[in-house]
């Protein structure tokens, strides 16, 4: 992967190290006129592109409409950590569905990770995949919870993980902040924007059409629904809504059950191979288990990529760069002389229960949202599951549709302030005990 020097070289994407690290690509043509397709997809992120790829490989005519550029939203800005499971824990899934269906969903998520790796290999996507992820506790109650999760995963879900004590963790992670680690060799991390661009190329090679700079203004429902843009429309047998946090009025009944939340990432200047590997010796991804968590990993060019500092108010936190730098140095005091060269952010979409919200608005309009910060692998699973349903095999989607989802309380005016108040309590709990 060739590295570009700075974000100014990519004015078509929000400034980030991800965008700066990739060579410029010519934009795809916007939609003009009246097009017809078997399936029209709103959104060229992981969900929409994976659905487009799967459907095009089955012989469907697929048109994808993207408001900006491929991977412009969360798919091109996220932390890059591809994990088994979903945004909620297994106890939540069991309370919503019972153990049998929760076990099915967990098995689906394992398959989602396998298919992610297979897509990277089969389509030759150069996205810096690396194996391994560690969940690290700061407090004793977090350690107890992680050990209980490990036991549950092994005994009831046939997914054995490794427990590393503080000394074992310290051999590969140069931080004294954590009490140990729950290590998952099956999860991993990648370059998010490079993966999104690779998915788009794969979908186009399979026969799909991708239009950029084509924001959908209106969804017209019916026997053959239409997606309208400023310069054209697509008429299709089926529609897939994969806009997530950026639906913006297209399907109001979905938006009441999803909340956009800001999350932020920084990248240091290149540290050099020796200094970078002294921080994370095995090149794994790491995340703590606070409610407002820190997560970090290394890049191919030996930067530390450090994320966290979620904002539930729709506004970036004040003094973002300084706050991110302090969080980074709390984990790695040896980086006292290192600044963040890039800081960027974007929106993820959360549901009230943090469980995935996938299903059908009507028999021919499908959607997936509510990845709740856990979407690198599960978005691809959503695309595959929706593609299967459109092709007539809806058994897996039916399980996801059994999850009950409720509106955020407070209506348009109060739902975000109520969420901010609730999240403040969880952050206080992480600080105190």
C-alpha positions in Angstrom: 0.0 0.0 0.0 1.5 3.3 -1.1 1.3 6.1 1.5 0.3 9.7 0.7 1.9 12.5 2.8 -1.1 14.4 4.2 -4.8 14.8 4.3 -4.8 17.8 2.0 -4.2 15.5 -0.8 -7.7 14.1 -0.4 -10.2 16.9 -0.3 -12.9 14.4 -1.4 -12.8 12.6 2.0 -13.0 14.0 5.6 -9.4 14.6 6.8 -7.9 11.4 8.4 -4.8 9.4 8.3 -6.8 6.7 6.4 -7.6 9.1 3.6 -4.1 10.5 3.5 -2.5 7.1 3.3 -4.2 6.0 0.1 -3.7 7.2 -3.5 -6.4 9.4 -5.0 -9.1 7.6 -7.0 -11.2 9.2 -9.8 -14.7 9.8 -8.7 -17.5 7.5 -10.0 -20.2 9.2 -12.1 -23.3 10.5 -10.3 -26.6 9.0 -11.2 -28.4 10.9 -14.0 -31.7 10.0 -15.5 -34.0 7.1 -14.9 -32.3 3.8 -14.2 -33.7 0.3 -13.6 -32.3 -2.4 -11.5 -33.2 -5.6 -9.7 -31.9 -4.2 -6.4 -31.1 -0.5 -5.5 -28.8 0.1 -2.6 -28.6 3.3 -0.6 -25.1 3.7 0.8 -21.6 2.6 -0.3 -20.3 1.5 3.0 -19.6 -2.1 4.2 -23.2 -3.2 4.4 -24.3 -1.8 1.1 -21.2 -2.9 -0.8 -21.2 -6.4 0.6 -24.9 -6.8 -0.3 -24.2 -5.4 -3.8 -21.3 -7.8 -4.2 -23.2 -10.9 -3.0 -26.3 -10.0 -5.1 -24.2 -9.2 -8.3 -22.4 -12.6 -7.9 -25.9 -14.2 -7.9 -26.7 -12.5 -11.2 -28.8 -9.6 -9.9 -28.6 -6.2 -11.6 -27.5 -3.9 -8.7 -27.2 -0.1 -8.5 -25.6 1.5 -5.5 -26.2 5.2 -4.7 -23.6 6.9 -2.4 -24.1 10.5 -1.3 -20.3 11.2 -1.1 -17.5 8.8 -1.9 -17.2 5.0 -1.3 -16.5 4.6 2.4 -17.0 8.2 3.2 -18.9 7.5 6.4 -18.2 5.2 9.3 -16.9 2.5 6.9 -13.9 4.7 6.0 -13.2 6.3 9.4 -13.7 3.7 12.1 -11.2 2.1 14.4 -10.6 -0.9 12.1 -11.1 -3.5 14.8 -13.0 -6.5 13.4 -14.5 -8.5 16.3 -16.7 -11.5 16.8 -20.2 -10.7 18.2 -22.2 -7.6 18.2 -22.5 -4.2 20.0 -24.4 -5.8 22.9 -23.2 -8.6 25.1 -24.4 -12.2 25.1 -26.5 -11.7 28.2 -28.5 -9.0 26.4 -29.0 -11.3 23.3 -30.2 -14.1 25.6 -32.6 -11.8 27.4 -34.0 -10.6 24.0 -34.2 -14.0 22.2 -33.3 -16.9 24.5 -30.2 -19.0 24.4 -30.9 -20.9 21.3 -31.4 -17.9 19.0 -28.6 -16.0 20.8 -26.3 -19.0 20.0 -27.4 -18.8 16.3 -26.6 -15.1 16.2 -23.2 -15.7 17.7 -22.5 -18.5 15.1 -23.5 -16.0 12.4 -21.0 -13.5 13.7 -18.3 -16.1 13.6 -19.2 -16.7 10.0 -19.1 -13.0 9.4 -15.5 -12.9 10.4 -14.6 -15.9 8.3 -16.3 -14.3 5.2 -14.5 -11.0 5.9 -11.2 -12.8 5.7 -12.3 -14.7 2.6 -13.4 -11.6 0.8 -10.0 -9.9 1.5 -8.2 -13.0 0.1 -10.5 -13.8 -2.8 -10.6 -10.2 -4.2 -7.0 -9.3 -3.3 -8.0 -6.4 -1.1 -4.9 -4.7 0.2 -6.1 -3.5 3.6 -3.4 -4.5 6.1 -5.3 -7.3 7.8 -3.7 -8.4 11.1 -4.8 -11.2 13.5 -5.6 -10.8 17.2 -7.6 -8.7 19.6 -7.3 -8.1 23.4 -10.0 -6.9 25.7 -8.3 -5.3 28.7 -9.8 -4.6 32.1 -8.7 -1.6 34.3 -10.7 -2.4 37.4 -11.3 -5.6 39.4 -15.0 -5.8 38.6 -14.1 -5.6 34.9 -11.7 -8.4 35.2 -14.3 -10.5 37.0 -16.8 -9.8 34.2 -14.3 -10.7 31.4 -13.4 -13.9 33.1 -17.1 -14.8 33.4 -17.6 -14.0 29.7 -14.7 -16.2 28.8 -16.2 -19.1 30.8 -19.6 -18.5 29.1 -18.1 -18.4 25.6 -16.3 -21.6 26.1 -19.0 -23.6 27.9 -22.2 -22.4 26.2 -21.0 -21.0 22.8 -18.0 -23.3 22.0 -15.7 -20.3 21.5 -12.6 -20.7 23.7 -10.5 -17.7 24.4 -7.2 -17.1 26.2 -6.8 -15.3 29.6 -3.5 -13.5 30.0 -2.6 -12.3 33.5 -0.8 -9.0 33.9 2.6 -10.4 33.5 1.7 -12.2 30.2 0.0 -9.1 28.8 3.0 -7.0 29.8 5.2 -9.2 27.5 3.4 -7.9 24.4 1.8 -4.6 25.6 4.0 -1.9 27.1 1.4 -0.5 29.5 0.9 -1.0 33.2 -2.7 0.3 33.1 -4.4 -3.1 32.7 -5.0 -6.1 35.0 -4.8 -8.7 32.2 -6.4 -9.4 28.9 -9.0 -11.6 27.3 -7.3 -12.5 24.0 -9.1 -13.5 20.8 -6.9 -14.8 18.0 -9.9 -15.0 15.7 -10.6 -11.3 15.6 -8.3 -8.7 14.2 -7.9 -5.3 12.5 -7.6 -3.7 9.1 -7.3 -0.4 7.2 -11.0 0.6 7.0 -11.0 2.8 4.0 -8.8 0.5 1.9 -11.2 -2.3 2.7 -14.3 -0.3 1.6 -12.6 0.7 -1.6 -11.6 -2.9 -2.3 -15.2 -4.0 -1.7 -16.4 -1.4 -4.2 -14.0 -2.7 -6.9 -15.1 -6.3 -6.2 -18.8 -5.4 -6.5 -18.2 -3.6 -9.8 -16.1 -6.5 -11.1 -19.1 -8.7 -10.4 -21.4 -6.4 -12.4 -22.8 -3.9 -9.9 -22.9 -0.2 -10.7 -21.8 2.3 -8.0 -22.7 6.0 -8.4 -21.0 8.5 -6.1 -22.1 12.1 -5.3 -25.7 10.8 -5.6 -27.5 11.6 -2.3 -30.9 10.0 -2.1 -33.5 12.6 -1.4 -36.6 10.5 -1.2 -37.7 6.9 -1.1 -40.9 6.1 -3.0 -42.5 2.9 -1.7 -44.6 0.5 -3.7 -44.5 -2.6 -5.8 -41.4 -1.3 -7.5 -39.9 1.2 -5.1 -37.8 4.2 -6.3 -34.8 6.0 -4.9 -34.8 9.6 -6.0 -31.7 11.8 -6.3 -31.4 15.4 -7.5 -30.6 14.3 -11.0 -32.3 11.0 -11.4 -34.0 8.0 -9.9 -33.5 4.2 -9.7 -36.5 1.9 -10.0 -36.0 -1.6 -8.6 -37.7 -4.7 -7.4 -35.9 -4.4 -4.1 -34.3 -1.6 -2.1 -31.6 -2.0 0.6 -31.2 0.9 3.0 -27.7 0.9 4.3 -27.2 4.6 5.3 -27.1 3.8 9.0 -26.3 7.1 10.8 -26.8 9.1 7.6 -30.3 8.1 6.6 -31.5 11.7 7.2 -35.2 11.6 6.7 -35.4 8.7 4.2 -37.1 6.3 6.6 -38.2 8.2 9.8 -39.5 5.0 11.5 -35.9 3.6 11.5 -34.3 6.8 12.7 -36.4 6.9 15.9 -34.8 3.6 16.9 -31.2 4.7 16.2 -29.0 7.4 17.6 -25.9 8.9 15.9 -23.0 9.0 18.3 -19.7 10.7 17.6 -16.4 8.8 18.0 -12.9 10.0 17.5 -9.5 8.6 16.5 -6.0 10.0 16.4 -2.8 8.9 14.6 0.7 9.7 15.7 3.5 10.5 13.3 5.5 7.3 12.3 7.3 6.1 15.4 9.7 3.8 13.6 9.4 0.0 13.5 11.4 -0.6 16.7 9.5 2.0 18.9 6.1 0.9 17.5 6.7 -2.8 18.2 8.0 -1.9 21.6 4.4 -0.7 22.4 2.4 -3.7 20.9 4.8 -6.5 20.3 2.4 -8.9 18.5 0.6 -6.2 16.4 -2.8 -7.0 17.9 -5.7 -4.6 18.4 -6.5 -3.6 21.9 -9.6 -2.1 23.6 -10.5 -1.5 27.2 -13.9 -2.3 28.6 -15.0 1.0 30.0 -18.3 2.3 28.8 -16.5 5.2 27.1 -13.6 3.0 26.0 -10.1 3.5 24.6 -9.0 1.3 21.6 -5.7 1.3 19.8 -3.5 -0.6 17.3 -0.5 0.0 15.1 -0.5 1.0 11.4 1.6 -0.5 8.6 3.8 2.5 8.7 4.4 2.2 12.4 2.0 4.8 13.8 -0.1 4.4 16.9 -3.8 4.7 16.0 -5.6 5.6 19.2 -9.4 6.0 19.5 -12.0 6.9 22.1 -13.6 10.1 23.4 -17.2 9.3 22.3 -19.6 12.2 22.2 -23.3 11.7 22.7 -24.3 15.3 22.2 -23.7 15.5 18.4 -20.9 18.0 19.1 -17.1 17.2 19.1 -15.7 17.4 22.6 -13.9 20.6 23.4 -10.2 20.5 23.1 -10.4 17.2 21.3 -6.8 16.9 20.2 -5.5 17.6 23.7 -8.0 15.2 25.3 -7.1 12.4 22.9 -3.4 13.0 23.6 -3.9 12.8 27.3 -5.8 9.6 27.0 -3.1 8.1 24.8 -0.3 9.1 27.3 -2.3 7.6 30.2 -2.0 4.3 28.4 1.6 4.9 27.2 3.4 7.4 29.4 6.5 6.7 27.3 4.9 8.7 24.5 5.2 11.9 26.4 7.2 13.4 23.5 4.7 12.2 20.8 1.9 14.3 19.4 -1.1 13.2 17.4 -0.5 14.2 13.8 -4.1 13.5 12.7 -7.3 13.6 14.7 -10.7 12.8 13.0 -14.1 11.5 13.9 -17.5 10.5 12.6 -20.8 9.0 13.6 -21.7 5.5 14.5 -25.3 4.4 14.9 -26.5 2.8 18.2 -29.7 1.3 19.3 -31.2 1.4 22.8 -30.2 -2.1 23.6 -27.0 -2.0 21.4 -28.3 -5.1 19.5 -28.4 -5.1 15.7 -31.5 -3.8 14.0 -31.9 -5.5 10.7 -35.0 -6.4 8.8 -37.7 -5.3 6.3 -39.7 -2.1 6.2 -42.0 -3.6 3.6 -41.7 -7.0 1.8 -39.3 -5.4 -0.8 -37.5 -2.8 1.3 -34.7 -4.1 3.5 -32.5 -2.3 6.0 -29.6 -2.8 8.5 -28.6 -0.4 11.2 -27.6 -0.3 14.9 -24.1 -1.7 14.7 -23.3 0.2 17.9 -19.5 0.5 17.4 -19.1 -3.1 16.5 -19.6 -3.0 12.7 -16.4 -3.9 10.8 -17.3 -7.6 10.7 -21.1 -7.5 11.4 -21.8 -5.0 8.6 -20.6 -7.5 6.1 -22.7 -10.2 7.7 -25.7 -7.9 7.4 -25.0 -7.4 3.7 -24.8 -11.2 3.2 -27.9 -11.9 5.3 -30.0 -9.3 3.3 -28.7 -10.6 0.0 -29.8 -14.2 1.0 -33.2 -12.9 2.0 -33.7 -11.1 -1.4 -32.7 -14.3 -3.1 -35.4 -16.2 -1.2 -33.5 -17.5 1.8 -34.7 -15.4 4.7 -34.1 -17.8 7.6 -31.2 -15.9 9.0 -32.8 -12.5 8.6 -35.9 -13.8 10.4 -33.8 -14.4 13.5 -32.6 -10.8 13.6 -36.1 -9.6 13.1 -37.2 -11.3 16.3 -35.1 -8.7 18.3 -37.4 -6.1 19.7 -36.3 -2.5 19.2 -37.8 0.5 20.9 -37.6 4.2 20.2 -35.3 6.4 22.1 -37.4 8.3 24.7 -37.9 12.0 24.6 -38.9 12.6 21.1 -37.0 14.8 18.7 -36.2 17.5 21.3 -35.3 15.5 24.4 -33.9 12.1 23.2 -30.3 13.3 22.9 -30.2 15.2 26.2 -31.6 12.1 28.0 -29.0 9.9 26.4 -26.2 12.3 27.4 -27.4 12.2 31.0 -27.5 8.4 31.0 -24.0 8.1 29.5 -22.7 10.5 32.1 -23.7 8.0 34.8 -21.8 5.1 33.1 -18.7 7.2 32.6 -18.8 8.2 36.4 -19.1 4.5 37.3 -16.0 3.7 35.3 -14.1 6.4 37.1 -15.2 5.5 40.6 -15.4 1.7 40.8 
